[in-house]
Amino acid sequence: MNLIWLDDFLALAATGNFSRAAEDRHMTQPAFSRRIRALEDWLGVTLFDRTGHPVTLTEVGEWFRAVAQEILARVDRVPDEARAVADASSATLRIASTHALSLTFLPTWLRSLESRLTVGPVQLVSDVMQQCEAAMLQGRVQFVLCHAHEHLPNRLEQAGYPSVRVGTDDLLPVSAPDARGRPRHALRPVGKAPASKVSMLAYSAESGIGRLVRALRGAALDSAHTEPVFTAHLATVLKSMALDGRGFAWLPQSLIGDELASGRLVPAGDASWAIPVDIRLYRQPGASPATPENFWRAVAAAG
C-alpha cells in the first residue's frame, strides 16, 4: 500500500468528484481512478458508491476515512518523534562493563566524576568481557569499562580503540580459611610443586579475568598441579563457591575487600601469584555527540 493512495482517497471523499479530485492531486483522471482502484484492491473492499453523482463513501469507506486520517497524522509526527529519540539517545551514556566492575568499581567511580560534570542518564550493559568487546565493536555502546594488562592486548586495543586508565586492581588467588586461618586450598610459591592436586574454581573462555589469568599465570598453574573442579563466567559465582570452600578462585581485590578484611577469604598463595592490572575505559574512536565527548574529557582529566 502506497501512502499517496490515502491522500487520493481523502481528496475524493471530500469532493465526491473524480475529475475535481484528480485536478486537486495534479494528475489525470484515469491515473487517479487507477490509484483509487488499487487502494480498494489492496483492502479487498469497495470504498466508494459510484452509482450516483457525486460519488459517496460506502459504510466501510466512512470507517476507512478515520483510519486514513489517523495514519497520515501518525506519519506526520514521525520526524519529530525520531528527532526526539535521537536527542535522548545522544544525551544517554551507553556503557558496557564487566560484571565484577559494574558491582563494585563503577558506582563509586561515576560518583567521583560528578564533581567535574553532570552525569546524566546512563544505560549500562553488564556482561562478560567477550560480550562487552562485541557491543563496542558493533557500535551498540560508547564505552567499555574492564580490567586490562599491558602485556595482553584485548580486542579493543588490537582494533585501535582509545582508552584511559581510571583505576588499578589486583587479581588474587583466594580460598576459604581452615580452622587455623590458613587457606583451605593453598598454592605453593611459584616454582615449588605441591604434594597433591589443588582444587581450582576456573573461568570460562568468555571471561576477561579468565583470559588474563590463563595468559599470565597459566604455566605456573600447570606446574602447581591445579585441578579445575568448577567453571563459570562470573567472578561473583566463583566468589560464592570459594566462600563455600569448594576451591581457590582468582578474584579482583575490588570485589573481595570486605571478605579479606573479615577473614572469610584469605590469600591462597604468596605475593608472587598476584596479578596487578589496570581498570581502563575504552571509547568509540572518532567524533562523538556532545554528551559522550564531555564525559570522555572529564574522565581523561580525572585520570
C-alpha positions as MATLAB code, in Angstrom:
seq = 'MNLIWLDDFLALAATGNFSRAAEDRHMTQPAFSRRIRALEDWLGVTLFDRTGHPVTLTEVGEWFRAVAQEILARVDRVPDEARAVADASSATLRIASTHALSLTFLPTWLRSLESRLTVGPVQLVSDVMQQCEAAMLQGRVQFVLCHAHEHLPNRLEQAGYPSVRVGTDDLLPVSAPDARGRPRHALRPVGKAPASKVSMLAYSAESGIGRLVRALRGAALDSAHTEPVFTAHLATVLKSMALDGRGFAWLPQSLIGDELASGRLVPAGDASWAIPVDIRLYRQPGASPATPENFWRAVAAAG';
ca = [
       0.000    0.000    0.000;
       1.313    3.413   -1.040;
       0.733    6.253    1.430;
      -0.062    8.528   -1.526;
      -3.227    6.497   -2.046;
      -4.506    7.734    1.322;
      -4.261   11.373    0.202;
      -6.014   10.416   -3.033;
      -8.774    8.681   -1.085;
      -9.314   11.663    1.223;
      -9.382   14.072   -1.745;
     -12.133   12.051   -3.434;
     -14.021   11.632   -0.165;
     -14.002   15.428    0.230;
     -15.158   16.329   -3.308;
     -17.195   13.307   -4.409;
     -15.979   14.032   -7.944;
     -13.200   12.117   -9.710;
     -12.329   14.958  -12.102;
     -12.075   17.615   -9.386;
     -10.149   15.309   -7.029;
      -7.724   14.388   -9.831;
      -7.182   18.086  -10.529;
      -6.555   18.749   -6.844;
      -3.998   15.931   -6.871;
      -2.343   17.328  -10.057;
      -2.879   14.246  -12.211;
      -5.122   12.941  -14.952;
      -8.488   11.439  -14.068;
      -7.617    7.949  -15.493;
      -4.413    7.786  -13.438;
      -6.292    8.990  -10.359;
      -9.038    6.425  -10.843;
      -6.431    3.653  -11.137;
      -4.898    4.650   -7.799;
      -8.302    4.629   -6.056;
      -8.989    1.200   -7.546;
      -5.529   -0.016   -6.430;
      -6.312    1.053   -2.860;
      -9.645   -0.780   -2.949;
      -7.966   -3.874   -4.387;
      -5.340   -3.795   -1.627;
      -8.032   -3.516    1.055;
     -10.298   -6.007   -0.681;
     -13.351   -3.763   -0.239;
     -15.281   -1.076   -2.145;
     -14.774    2.346   -0.617;
     -16.995    4.440   -2.900;
     -20.535    4.065   -4.234;
     -20.124    5.114   -7.880;
     -23.788    4.755   -8.867;
     -24.678    8.374   -8.175;
     -23.203   11.831   -8.562;
     -21.409   12.874   -6.525;
     -19.861    9.542   -5.533;
     -20.311    8.743   -1.862;
     -18.464    6.682    0.700;
     -19.688    3.210    1.471;
     -20.077    2.190    5.091;
     -16.561    0.722    5.115;
     -15.370    3.851    3.305;
     -16.659    6.001    6.178;
     -14.763    3.805    8.603;
     -11.613    3.945    6.474;
     -11.691    7.764    6.284;
     -10.964    7.954   10.021;
      -8.294    5.285    9.672;
      -6.584    7.118    6.784;
      -6.595   10.404    8.700;
      -5.113    8.688   11.739;
      -2.379    7.004    9.668;
      -1.358   10.226    7.942;
      -1.354   12.153   11.220;
       0.871    9.460   12.732;
       3.233    9.675    9.769;
       3.428   13.456   10.134;
       4.545   13.041   13.754;
       7.301   10.529   12.931;
      10.087   13.052   12.057;
       9.583   14.992   15.305;
       9.456   11.771   17.310;
      12.564   10.454   15.553;
      14.459   13.642   16.389;
      13.301   13.399   19.999;
      14.548    9.814   20.216;
      17.861   10.815   18.639;
      18.257   13.718   21.075;
      17.508   11.453   24.043;
      19.886    8.825   22.729;
      22.724   11.311   22.251;
      22.232   12.534   25.830;
      22.450    8.996   27.242;
      25.794    7.416   28.076;
      25.875    3.807   26.856;
      28.486    1.893   28.859;
      29.337   -1.800   28.838;
      31.136   -3.061   31.933;
      32.325   -6.437   33.059;
      30.177   -7.858   35.840;
      32.736   -7.545   38.641;
      33.458   -3.864   37.939;
      29.791   -2.963   37.487;
      29.101   -4.257   41.004;
      31.994   -2.621   42.805;
      34.080   -0.040   40.980;
      31.652    1.633   38.598;
      29.148    3.209   41.058;
      31.867    4.886   43.138;
      33.806    5.936   40.051;
      30.761    7.584   38.452;
      30.050    9.407   41.699;
      33.620   10.737   41.759;
      33.159   12.209   38.275;
      30.144   14.255   39.299;
      32.425   16.964   40.689;
      33.615   17.579   37.110;
      30.376   17.243   35.134;
      26.735   16.332   35.449;
      26.436   12.636   34.687;
      23.015   12.325   33.063;
      21.185    9.172   32.001;
      23.376    6.059   31.855;
      22.436    2.877   30.033;
      24.596    0.111   31.499;
      25.250   -3.268   29.908;
      26.825   -5.635   32.443;
      28.291   -8.718   30.784;
      31.351  -10.892   30.314;
      34.351   -9.349   28.576;
      33.746  -11.092   25.264;
      30.241   -9.619   25.023;
      31.424   -6.161   26.133;
      34.003   -6.178   23.343;
      31.362   -7.270   20.837;
      28.981   -4.499   21.936;
      31.703   -1.897   21.353;
      32.874   -3.340   18.036;
      29.266   -3.395   16.798;
      28.688    0.219   17.886;
      25.993   -0.643   20.436;
      27.812    1.139   23.288;
      30.030    4.211   23.501;
      32.327    2.997   26.291;
      33.659   -0.227   27.786;
      34.970   -0.500   31.355;
      37.124   -3.538   32.059;
      40.328   -4.930   33.544;
      43.358   -4.779   31.268;
      47.054   -5.634   31.275;
      49.808   -4.035   29.248;
      51.232   -7.397   28.173;
      47.920   -8.811   26.969;
      46.134   -6.508   24.474;
      42.403   -7.161   24.239;
      40.336   -6.990   21.060;
      39.609   -3.280   21.521;
      43.286   -2.392   21.864;
      44.108   -4.528   18.846;
      41.470   -2.620   16.867;
      42.896    0.762   17.920;
      40.169    1.931   20.307;
      41.401    4.777   22.565;
      41.482    4.149   26.302;
      42.438    5.763   29.584;
      43.363    4.171   32.885;
      40.783    5.024   35.520;
      41.982    2.772   38.330;
      44.066   -0.216   39.362;
      43.242   -3.588   40.850;
      44.887   -6.886   41.769;
      43.763  -10.338   40.729;
      44.353  -12.584   43.714;
      44.009  -16.336   44.252;
      41.890  -16.695   47.384;
      40.397  -19.501   49.417;
      38.161  -20.001   52.414;
      40.294  -20.480   55.555;
      40.606  -23.632   57.609;
      40.162  -23.724   61.403;
      43.618  -22.196   61.901;
      43.019  -19.361   59.410;
      45.186  -20.861   56.683;
      43.895  -21.300   53.106;
      41.889  -24.476   52.744;
      43.152  -24.739   49.147;
      46.718  -23.427   49.075;
      49.092  -22.676   46.219;
      52.766  -23.245   46.868;
      55.191  -20.464   45.907;
      55.749  -20.244   42.157;
      58.216  -22.974   41.134;
      57.509  -25.307   44.052;
      55.379  -28.359   43.325;
      52.556  -29.195   45.762;
      52.127  -32.553   47.414;
      48.705  -33.090   45.816;
      46.238  -31.574   43.365;
      44.822  -28.171   44.308;
      41.113  -27.583   43.551;
      40.664  -24.528   41.358;
      37.486  -22.614   40.557;
      38.042  -21.599   36.940;
      36.688  -19.042   34.481;
      35.133  -19.916   31.134;
      36.645  -18.675   27.875;
      34.238  -15.700   27.702;
      35.646  -14.144   30.878;
      38.160  -11.302   30.679;
      39.641  -12.172   34.088;
      39.982  -15.772   32.980;
      41.788  -14.601   29.837;
      44.281  -12.637   31.951;
      44.858  -15.467   34.421;
      45.399  -18.073   31.700;
      47.819  -15.873   29.772;
      49.836  -14.566   32.721;
      49.746  -17.460   35.212;
      48.728  -20.448   33.095;
      52.131  -22.107   33.017;
      52.642  -21.598   36.762;
      49.203  -23.067   37.473;
      50.027  -26.139   35.410;
      53.241  -26.589   37.388;
      51.296  -26.125   40.634;
      49.133  -29.166   39.743;
      45.857  -27.261   39.951;
      42.713  -29.122   39.022;
      39.608  -27.246   37.778;
      36.624  -28.523   39.752;
      34.116  -25.845   38.758;
      33.877  -23.408   35.815;
      31.734  -20.293   35.413;
      31.600  -16.976   33.549;
      31.241  -14.693   36.536;
      33.601  -13.706   39.323;
      30.628  -13.366   41.673;
      29.740  -17.032   41.151;
      33.313  -18.164   41.769;
      33.426  -15.944   44.855;
      30.389  -17.750   46.281;
      31.963  -21.125   45.583;
      35.246  -20.037   47.181;
      33.396  -18.848   50.295;
      31.775  -22.283   50.405;
      35.219  -23.895   50.491;
      34.988  -25.600   47.087;
      38.412  -24.465   45.885;
      40.532  -21.377   45.317;
      39.494  -18.688   42.831;
      41.163  -15.754   41.134;
      39.172  -12.706   42.140;
      39.690   -8.943   41.782;
      40.571   -7.340   45.092;
      37.932   -4.686   44.401;
      35.304   -7.437   44.655;
      36.518   -9.130   47.835;
      37.782   -6.307   50.054;
      35.209   -6.964   52.773;
      35.787  -10.731   52.725;
      39.563  -10.302   53.023;
      39.170   -7.803   55.851;
      36.848  -10.116   57.795;
      38.948  -13.226   57.136;
      36.155  -15.029   55.286;
      38.593  -15.307   52.380;
      42.384  -15.476   52.633;
      45.135  -15.411   50.008;
      45.669  -18.904   48.570;
      49.303  -18.139   47.723;
      52.076  -15.668   48.378;
      52.551  -12.308   46.665;
      54.247  -13.909   43.644;
      50.840  -15.137   42.448;
      49.138  -11.720   42.419;
      48.461  -10.071   39.042;
      48.427   -6.240   39.105;
      46.005   -4.949   36.460;
      44.630   -1.663   35.181;
      40.997   -0.675   35.123;
      40.562    1.021   31.753;
      37.779    2.859   29.959;
      37.672    2.384   26.189;
      35.734    4.646   23.855;
      34.463    4.635   20.299;
      37.063    6.265   18.017;
      36.276    9.409   16.053;
      33.820   12.219   16.699;
      31.014   11.688   19.219;
      27.920   13.667   20.281;
      28.437   16.300   22.956;
      27.384   14.168   25.935;
      29.818   11.237   25.479;
      32.547   13.645   24.353;
      32.202   15.753   27.504;
      32.151   12.603   29.598;
      35.372   11.371   27.962;
      37.110   14.716   28.581;
      36.122   14.607   32.250;
      37.382   11.015   32.567;
      40.685   11.866   30.859;
      41.154   14.937   33.074;
      40.496   12.905   36.194;
      42.937   10.248   35.073;
];
